[in-house]
Amino acid sequence: QWYQRRVAITAGVKTVYGLYLICSDLVYILLFPHLVMVVHFPKLTNKYGMIAGFSVALILRVLSGEPVLKYNALLKFPGYVEPDQSDGSYGRQRFPFRNLIVILNFLITLSVTYLSKQLFAKYPDLQKYDILEGVKDQETEKREGLQNEKEGEQFL
């Protein structure tokens, strides 16, 4: 129990419900788009797109502020309610910024994936700089898939 209290105090959250809100918010904004892309569209994503989408979404979410963590937004979307200095409250967003960040996460993931695939396909010499092996993995999967299809046809 002592470690739970220290974590809650360190994070600036005084309730377990506040921690739940923060965690569910981060899972929705950061992990949900990646889960959907990997499960339903694995050929449309690679590691470069995933890292870019995750990074931009995390930065946007942190800049959007969080009253539970007691910090105001630096990035103010339309309808932002300014904090009231008289009662010590914190500003809050009325715009559905979480949904916007999720959509941006999808779009950035798809566009960076597409650009990285095109870059490595157009300039094969650059594949030595494919440090994450994001493009190589997909090429290997294609070759293995073709081999499995050929083997399956042999049994028929």
RAMO-V490507 format. One record per residue. N is the residue number from 1. PSI is psi in radians with two decimals (NA if undefined). OMEGA is omega in whole degrees, 0 to 359 (none if undefined). Layout:
{{N;PSI;OMEGA} {N;PSI;OMEGA}}
//
This chain:
{{1;-0.61;183} {2;-0.63;181} {3;-0.56;177} {4;-0.72;178} {5;-0.70;180} {6;-0.72;178} {7;-0.77;181} {8;-0.72;180} {9;-0.72;180} {10;-0.72;181} {11;-0.21;180} {12;0.22;180} {13;2.27;185} {14;-0.17;181} {15;2.70;176} {16;-0.59;178} {17;-0.67;177} {18;-0.73;176} {19;-0.68;177} {20;-0.75;179} {21;-0.75;181} {22;-0.80;182} {23;-0.77;180} {24;-0.60;177} {25;-0.82;180} {26;-0.66;178} {27;-0.76;180} {28;-0.80;186} {29;-0.69;188} {30;-0.76;188} {31;-0.60;182} {32;-0.81;179} {33;-0.65;181} {34;-0.68;177} {35;-0.81;180} {36;-0.78;183} {37;-0.74;183} {38;-0.66;183} {39;-0.79;188} {40;-0.48;183} {41;1.01;186} {42;-0.44;181} {43;-0.23;181} {44;0.01;183} {45;2.67;170} {46;-3.14;186} {47;-0.60;180} {48;-0.77;178} {49;-0.70;180} {50;-0.77;181} {51;-0.73;180} {52;-0.80;179} {53;-0.79;179} {54;-0.80;183} {55;-0.82;181} {56;-0.73;179} {57;-0.71;179} {58;-0.77;180} {59;-0.79;180} {60;-0.70;181} {61;-0.72;179} {62;-0.69;180} {63;-0.25;183} {64;-0.12;177} {65;2.80;179} {66;1.96;179} {67;-0.55;181} {68;-0.64;178} {69;0.01;175} {70;0.85;169} {71;2.49;183} {72;2.83;183} {73;2.44;169} {74;-0.50;178} {75;1.84;186} {76;1.98;178} {77;2.90;178} {78;2.41;181} {79;0.22;180} {80;2.31;179} {81;2.01;181} {82;2.59;179} {83;2.57;177} {84;1.99;184} {85;-0.40;184} {86;-0.63;181} {87;0.06;176} {88;0.38;179} {89;2.97;181} {90;2.66;180} {91;2.77;178} {92;2.70;182} {93;2.31;173} {94;-0.33;178} {95;2.50;179} {96;1.17;186} {97;-0.50;179} {98;-0.77;178} {99;-0.70;178} {100;-0.74;181} {101;-0.64;177} {102;-0.78;179} {103;-0.74;177} {104;-0.64;178} {105;-0.80;176} {106;-0.87;184} {107;-0.73;180} {108;-0.72;178} {109;-0.83;180} {110;-0.76;184} {111;-0.72;179} {112;-0.64;176} {113;-0.84;180} {114;-0.80;180} {115;-0.71;180} {116;-0.68;177} {117;-0.77;180} {118;-0.70;181} {119;-0.83;181} {120;-0.45;177} {121;-0.69;182} {122;-0.62;181} {123;1.45;183} {124;-0.41;179} {125;-0.41;181} {126;-0.13;182} {127;-0.32;176} {128;-0.31;177} {129;0.13;178} {130;1.30;187} {131;-0.48;179} {132;-0.15;183} {133;0.65;180} {134;-0.64;181} {135;-0.65;180} {136;-0.69;180} {137;-0.73;182} {138;-0.60;177} {139;-0.70;178} {140;-0.73;179} {141;-0.68;179} {142;-0.80;180} {143;-0.76;180} {144;-0.66;178} {145;-0.71;178} {146;-0.69;178} {147;-0.72;179} {148;-0.65;178} {149;-0.73;179} {150;-0.73;178} {151;-0.67;178} {152;-0.64;178} {153;-0.57;180} {154;-0.59;180} {155;-0.41;180} {156;NA;none}}
//
